[in-house]
């Protein structure tokens, strides 16, 4: 069985955050421009599914993946 990518728990200090904000906050991407491109191009998944909405509201427990890095939304 292949090793799964490690999941980083990222505390957002609340109950929800927008996908674009979370990608920067978690350190998966550096700028709003790269976030926008990665999401539009379908390189970002939320809970295993591609989501092209930068403004999608993430909830606690959601798992975001980009370029082999994985982050989970935590309180």
Secondary structure, 3 states (H helix, E strand, C coil): CCCCCCEEEEECCCCEEEHHHHHHHCCCCCCHHHHHHHHHCCCEEECCEECCCCCCEEECCCEEEECCEEEEEEC
